[in-house]
Amino acid sequence: MTNQTQTTTNVQTIKVRPTHRLSFARITGKDENGNDILGPAREIGAIWPRKNGKKGGIMKLDHVPAELALHQGVIFTLPVD
């Protein structure tokens, strides 16, 4: 889904990869204790490192689930190996 990008400097080419993948799981119901039951997770984007050693990352969504705006699901972040 989210591809690697390449940054070219005067001397070398540096491959930039995302630090985390973003997945979304829709809430499909409640269990007997009132906890949310989640559907299967779907990859929706990635977090990319900021340039020049700045802290944090840039979140890029390839897909925005309609349930996200309605608070009917959760986003998971998973580190890229």
C-alpha positions as CSV (number, residue, x, y, z in Angstrom):
1,M,0.0,0.0,0.0
2,T,2.5,2.6,1.1
3,N,5.7,2.5,-0.9
4,Q,9.3,3.4,-0.1
5,T,10.6,6.7,-1.3
6,Q,14.1,7.7,-2.3
7,T,15.9,10.9,-1.5
8,T,18.9,11.7,-3.7
9,T,21.8,13.6,-2.2
10,N,24.9,14.8,-4.0
11,V,26.8,11.6,-3.1
12,Q,24.3,8.8,-2.4
13,T,20.7,7.7,-2.6
14,I,18.9,7.2,0.8
15,K,15.9,4.9,1.0
16,V,13.3,6.3,3.4
17,R,10.8,3.8,4.9
18,P,7.9,4.4,7.2
19,T,8.5,3.9,10.9
20,H,5.0,2.5,11.5
21,R,2.0,1.1,9.6
22,L,-1.5,2.2,10.5
23,S,-4.4,-0.2,10.6
24,F,-8.1,0.4,11.4
25,A,-10.5,-2.0,12.9
26,R,-14.3,-1.3,13.0
27,I,-16.3,-2.0,16.1
28,T,-18.7,-4.8,15.3
29,G,-20.5,-5.1,18.6
30,K,-20.2,-5.6,22.3
31,D,-19.3,-8.7,24.4
32,E,-21.1,-9.9,27.5
33,N,-18.9,-7.5,29.6
34,G,-19.7,-4.4,27.5
35,N,-16.3,-4.4,25.8
36,D,-16.0,-3.6,22.1
37,I,-15.7,-6.4,19.6
38,L,-13.4,-5.5,16.7
39,G,-13.6,-6.6,13.1
40,P,-10.5,-7.5,11.1
41,A,-7.9,-4.8,10.9
42,R,-7.2,-3.1,7.5
43,E,-4.1,-1.2,6.7
44,I,-5.0,2.4,6.0
45,G,-1.6,4.3,5.9
46,A,1.8,4.8,7.5
47,I,3.9,7.1,9.7
48,W,7.0,8.5,8.0
49,P,10.0,10.0,9.7
50,R,10.5,13.7,9.6
51,K,13.5,15.2,7.8
52,N,16.6,16.6,9.4
53,G,16.4,14.6,12.6
54,K,13.2,16.3,13.8
55,K,11.2,14.3,16.4
56,G,7.9,12.7,15.7
57,G,6.5,11.5,12.4
58,I,4.2,12.5,9.5
59,M,1.0,10.4,9.4
60,K,-0.2,9.7,5.8
61,L,-3.6,8.0,5.3
62,D,-4.2,6.2,2.1
63,H,-7.8,5.5,3.1
64,V,-10.0,7.2,5.7
65,P,-12.7,4.9,6.9
66,A,-16.2,6.5,7.4
67,E,-16.4,4.8,10.8
68,L,-13.4,6.8,12.0
69,A,-15.3,10.1,12.0
70,L,-18.2,8.4,13.8
71,H,-15.9,7.0,16.6
72,Q,-16.9,3.4,15.5
73,G,-13.4,1.9,15.3
74,V,-9.8,2.1,16.5
75,I,-6.5,2.8,14.8
76,F,-3.5,0.6,15.6
77,T,0.1,1.5,15.0
78,L,2.6,-1.3,14.3
79,P,6.4,-0.7,14.0
80,V,7.9,-1.6,10.6
81,D,10.6,-4.2,11.0
